[in-house]
Each structure stands twice: as structure tokens, then as C-alpha cells.
Amino acid sequence: MSDLFQNHAAKSGPVECLGQTFPSDEARREHYLKLLAEKLKDPAFRKIEGFPQGTDEAILALSDPPYYTACPNPFIGDFVRHYGKPYDSSVPYSKEPFAADVSEGRNDPICNAHSYHTKVPPKAVMRYILHYTNPGDLVFDGFSGTGMAGVAAQLCGDQSAVQSLGYRVDGNGDIFGETRNEQGETKWEKFSKIGARKAILNDLAPAATFLAHNFNSGSDPIAFEAKVKKIYDDVRAECAWLYETSHTDGISKGQINYALWSDVFNCPECAGEIVFWNVAVDSDAGEVRERFDCPHCSKNLNKKALERVWITKHDRLIGQTIKHAKQIPVLINYTFNGRRYNKKPDLGDFELLEKIEEKDIPYWVPTDELPDGFNTRQPKFSHGITHVHHFFYKRNLWTLAACWSRADSPELKFLFTSMMYKSTQLCAPLMSNYFAALKGQNRGGWVGKERTGTLYCPSIHSEVPIFPQISSRSSSAFVNVGKIENVAIGTSSTSVLDIDSNSLDYVFIDPPFGANINYSEMSFLWEAWLKVRTNNKTEAIENDIQGKGANEYRQIMTTCFKEAYRILKPGRWMTVEFSNTKASVWNNIQTAISEAGFIVANVSALDKKQGSINAYISTIAVKQDLVISAYKPNGGLENRFASSGGTEDSVWDFVRTHLSYLPTVKVRNGSLEFIAERDPRIIFDRMVAWFIRHNVPVPMSTHEFQAGLLQRFVERDGMIFLPDQVSEYDKKRMQVAVAPQMEMFVSDERSAIDWLADFLKRRPSTYQEIHTDFISQLGAGWKKHESKPELSALLEDNFIEYDGTGEVPSQIHSYLSTNYKDLRGLDKNSPALVAKAKDRWYVPDPNKAQDLEKKREKALLKEFDQYRAFTGRRLKEFRLEALRAGFHAAWAAKDYQTIIDIAKKVPDEALQEDEKLLTLYDLALTRTEEV
């Protein structure tokens, strides 16, 4: 065990806590529990957004204040003031975004100690924390889940953990990362210092914060193992009979390792009962059949054609008559004299199950009714599981309750919650292991595995007893050690936090993403045992049953990001880990981040080494986990903007500041990568978003901006740099043979214009020369409701065609004289050059481009007026550019209602998948509500 992870909980003698000294850790806990108990009596405290559902007693039983409370943590503000350093604008802080892609597996002891719906590997988070912070800095995670950001913050003080990331640590605690110099030689460069950081963690789910507390708190491993052994021995002596089965001699008893259960159906043809296992599983072939014959009438069937058999019985725990899907055990694997055997259940096995069913469990068990939810409907309607105890096989429920009654510490509850899903009907059998075992192959591991992200009850499921789970998990549960005083944890919505403004040094967030996972439903099983449940009113998900769509999800996320923005120090960074395959959710997250005040500076990949997530992304579809780096502008920029009133100088002040936050060089697999955020078009979009958020008109057109950009800053390979940045890029550029290229994805009219501009800058061309390449770009990625413009119309509205009169434009002259030997040296009026240049389209200079832009905007607004006059329910096809122009014009006129009205006519997916429309729509909603 490292020096970082000492046995904190077992310390005797005085302890210091937030500036106070207590005679013991228990005295510290009692002192703060009394303060928390008083706080719980305050009605206003219980009205805090996201306050969980639970009695005072249950909340106090889970809490370990001031470091962890199973409710909003009223001591977090004290924690921040005690450990934090007040913001001082005179103290220099300058960091480029962490731009490298990160690949870290989840298969380490920390991740495996306890399952959860999502989990970012702590070593991946370490890289970001080490990059952005110093020892002792305050790190915040407002959607903390199991608290891996806290684990990562603590591991930054563990030299072996830091070195495992490929970094070097010297005797002074300085951390060095590997780089390459101009000659391509390996070079080690100092970038951080070893030392634990302090973490503030918050989550809406009591189950999550309970797990986070255990992952981040110190414990005594020897005492823990002794307690586990005592519980194991006592409960086994009491409950081993529940898992006995007769050996083949009919006399001796073996202990069940696992049992497979099968649903029972009726044949729709003859109404005969069908045990699904008997007809669907082909053990000889090693497969589960899709089609099979009824054993009674030989009708060929599939599962969908079957009718479920139901049984009615009295549930003594809730005093109600219930109807459950009929299930029977079909195979038992047991151990006798050290050897494992398979058998079909015999009469004795069925008699034992009847005996268990007739007895009352002599311990408390949770009997909470399942909420109506997206995940809960399948077990409710397919199997009749209406209450939490119905998920468990009765002998497992009995044994688990016996263990739980003896679990007198958070560590023990942590251990037993880690076993719960494996102990239910949600545990699906690993049929490949079963078939391998029949062939004499030893695959190891459990025959069953809980399904993540769902509460699905399969038709063949595993009953995995409690005792072997205790044996296998008790040691692994002990990687959850740390120093409790390094972390403060609260349970509430991140939309309202008791933390001073401008007080935290870094934010790392792995938030919920749309409808990916319904966290409160998935945590219900654990929280029923913990007796404190999630208040899902402000749960940031898309869920029809909760009445939350994309708009509600975005609004909740915006509120939470605004709070993160408020508490973060100016000039500091927020990292958002993004995991969703839907472009609409990607846009919702970006919109929420932007509206909160953050400015995106970089997007990189995060490979958790789970599944195929190595595909590249486009603006249309997100196919891998991404990491968004966004910064809170420093106070100087905000103050200057407020005083200048949104002038042209404000534009260049913003650009100058923004460029200083962008990565200078990005390398992937030894090659330079195009930095998308340095693309002039992206910079323009960031600037426009900045002005819109401040409710100030943008003082220049796109073409004026592009021209001014090239006059004031330095361009390299299609990217814009500050003068003091470009030398570093040039050094790296000299080491590679090929310049980085921006990947262009044509998906709508705007991106088609951008593609044409890029194409014509490189080679002014005739319509025929452009047409073939352009048509090849209009593939499957085109947005569903966007009307496809004609190439001729795009050229007419946005570019200029040389008609052969007057001298050849400079852009065409430069291209032809460079690429055609016979035209070199000819002046711009040469007949040969004019003939070759005639009918070529080219990108106009800024002055002419402004005239085209005004003409084009007028046409777009005219088309927008047609959408305004449209009386149907939904526009089936439209021009996004017309909508964008109309939204911008309405915004400038403070006509927010027009934006809202037109948005209702646009298909929801089209609105959600366009960041520019979504931003203006969301801000219009906000302004309307304010009025």
C-alpha cells in the first residue's frame, strides 16, 4: 500500500478537521453529525434543488460529515475556504488545453471494485488534473458518479501511479512528460508536480455519492477482512441450508455454485406449457436456437409467438396478491468434495424451494415499489416485478438481508451493494461459458453477468449465491482507500452549490448524455437498501416518462454548467467527457457549455478500451468518447468587453485572447494534426457566440472578419496563430513531410459553400471541373430536412465567374501561372491567359464578397419570410442558411418570439442537430422567460 493510502480510519488520538482539533475521528464525526441533524430540521434546507428522498435517520446513517453527506453538503463551503486559495488576478496562470488523445482501460482494481452505470478510468482523469493543476488545488466534479475524479486527484500524490502513466518523477517531485525536439530526439519536459489535489464531488444520486465516499476514504484492511470473515461465517452457519442440493448418491449434500432458471410459456397452437430452456437451448451444438418445435404439437415457433405463463401468489412482505411470470430451475451446478457437478433439479430441489417460500425472512428487506420509468417497464410487464424485492431469488434475498443486518460500516455496505445486481434475476447466464464447461473447457469466472445500463430480465437467467460472491469480492473491495480529508462530497443538484464564486481551480465533468442511461432508475436497487433515493426532478436526462425531452435536458445542463462557471476561477479550465452517438446530444452539450459562458478550445478523443470507439467524428455523427476542453475567460477580457460596448476592437480583443488558449501543436501517431479550433470559420463562430451571449450585435460580416484576421494574425496551413505561437508550430512543421489537412464534411448548404471556397482557393475552376468533385461530396451525410441547392446557385450567390473581359483576377492568374508551364510569365491581359481563365469561378476579394453577402442575405431573409408565413404544422424541407439568417435578424431586432414560433415549425431533430439554431433558440427562450 502506498504512502498516500494509509489507514486513516484506524487513526487514534487527536485529528484536525477544517481548522478544528478533535480528540478522535469518532468525536469529529459526532460533532458534525449533530450539526447536520440540526440542519435537516430546517425546512428551507430540504427545499434545496435535488434534495434526496429519505428520512433524517437514513441520511444521517449514511453520512460522514463534513466530508460526505447523503444530502446537500452544508460544509462544502467551509472545505473550500479552508483548503482553497482566493483568486488573485496578479498570479500568472497559463495553460494550453490538454490536446492529446487519451487511452486508459477500465480493467484495473479500482474500476472493478464496484460496478456502476458509467465510469471514467481514474488514470485517464489523472492526466488532465496533472496538466491543469498544482498540488493542493481544488478540483470539482458536479456529476461525480462513483467519484473517480476524487480518486484521480488523490492518485496525483502517488508516485507509482503517476509513473504508470509514462511520466517521470525526479527527487524534487517534479513530473516530466515525453516530447520530441526539432531533430526528432526524445526530450523530457517538466509540466507538473507530484502531490494530491483536493476534490469537491457532487451528484444527484445517493447511491453514487455513497460509492464515491467509499472509493475516496481510508479504511483499515485488516479490520475490514476480519469483519467480512465474521459475517461470512455467521451467515453461512445460518443460511447454508438454503443452497444445499443432493449429490448423485441421493444421500450426500453439495453446495450450489449457481442455478439456471428458465421462463415458462404456453404454445399459441395447443396451449401446452413450454419450458424455454428445454426447447431453445441446444447443448450439443452450443447455441440458443431462434426457432424450435413445440414438444406437444410440433408447431414450429419462435419466442415472439409464445404466450407467457403467469402464477398468482400472496406476497407476505407487502400484504398483496401478486402475479409473476412462471419460472423454474433447469440446471444446478454444485460442488461436492471439492469437485463441480451439473445436474437437473430433482424432487428434493423443488421441495427445498417450496420450504423456503413458506418461511418468513427474519430480517428487514426493502419493499419499495418500482417507479414508472423507461427501464422499469420491461421487468414490470414481462415478469410482474413491481417491487424491489421481487428482483431477488428468495434465498439470495434472505442471505443478503442477513449480511446487511450485520453491515455496521460504510465499507461493508459498499461490499454488499457490489453484489446486488449479480444476485438478481437481471443476471444473464454467460452461455459461452456454460457450453465450454460441457466440453470440459475451463473458462473461469461466473456463469452469470449483470446487464449494464438496463433492468432487463432475460428468459434464461442465473441464480448466483451470495457466499462465493463474498469470497471473490471482499479483497477487491479494498482498493477504495484514500485520505478522507482530501475530498468533500455532497448529494444534490449541481445547479445550486454552497461554494463561493471564483474559488475552484479546475472542473472535470462526465455528465449524463441525453437518453443514454436513466441513472435514477438504474440506482433504484441500491438506493432501496440504502434507504435514501434520488430526487429525479432535476435529473439531466431525456426521459418521456419524466416529461423531459432534448430541450429540458439542455436547460438542466445549462443551469449546471452556469454554476460550474460561477465557482471556477477566471482563466481556468473545464474538461467535459462526452459519450453519445447522437449529433443532437453533442449540440445540446456544446450549446449548454457556450450559454454558460465557457468557450470551447479543443476536442480530443478518450478511449476507455471498451468496444469499438476508434472511428473518427464529423459534425453529423459522434462515434467515440470525446473530451471537450473549455475555458472561463479571464476577468480582463470581460471587463474590456463591458467598457468597449461590442466594437470592432472587441472582436480582435476576443480573437487575440481566444487564440492564446488554443493548442499550438497537435500530434497523432507522429503526424501533425489540423487544429479545427484554429480554422478561421470556427474562430468566427466562437466570436459570434461570444457577442450573442452578451446580447451585443456582431459589428462585422464574415468576409470582413476573414480579411481582418489575415491582416492581424499569422496563417499556417489554413490555421490562425498569434505571432508568438507560430514559431513553435513552424518548428514542428519542418519535421513532417505533409501539411495537416482539415477534413471537410459536406452536410448542408453552409458546409457546401465552405467546401467550394476551400476548393476554389486552391484551384479556380470552371463549372464542369467543379461539378464532378462537388457531386461526390453530396453523399449519405446530407442532413435529412435540408434542401439540396444547385451547384450553379451556390456559385452565383457566393463566388465570381471571370467572363473574359478585363485583366485576369489575381487569384486565377496565380493559380494558372503556377500550374501551367506555357502560361508562366504572362501578364494578366495576355490573350492566352485570358482564354485559359475564362469561365473560371474564384473566391472574391473581401470588398466584392461583402456585396455578394448582402445580396445573398437579402434572398435568405426573403425565404425566411416564407417560413414565417407557412401555416402548416411542420416544414418538411428548408434551407438551414435561411433559418440561420432569419434567426440572427430576429435576434438583432430582439424579436425572440419569432425565433420560438419558427422553431416550432422545424422538425425537432433538425433544430437539435444545428448548433447555431439551437443556441439562438435556447437564448430566445431564456429572454422570453425573463420578460
Beta strands, then each sheet from edge to edge (+ up, - down):
strand 1: 15-17
strand 2: 20-22
strand 3: 102-103
strand 4: 138-141
strand 5: 168-169
strand 6: 174-180
strand 7: 186-193
strand 8: 198-203
strand 9: 244-246
strand 10: 253-266
strand 11: 273-275
strand 12: 281-282
strand 13: 287-288
strand 14: 291-293
strand 15: 300-302
strand 16: 307-308
strand 17: 310-315
strand 18: 320-325
strand 19: 327-336
strand 20: 339-343
strand 21: 427-429
strand 22: 448-450
strand 23: 460-463
strand 24: 487-491
strand 25: 504-509
strand 26: 568-578
strand 27: 599-607
strand 28: 626-631
strand 29: 667-668
strand 30: 671-672
strand 31: 714-716
strand 32: 719-721
strand 33: 800-801
strand 34: 841-842
sheet 1: 1+ 2-
sheet 2: 3+ 27+ 28- 26+ 25+ 4+ 8+ 24+
sheet 3: 5+ 6- 7+
sheet 4: 9+ 10- 11+
sheet 5: 9+ 10- 16+
sheet 6: 9+ 10- 19+ 20-
sheet 7: 9+ 10- 23+
sheet 8: 12+ 13-
sheet 9: 14+ 15-
sheet 10: 17+ 18-
sheet 11: 21+ 22-
sheet 12: 29+ 30-
sheet 13: 31+ 32-
sheet 14: 33+ 34-
end
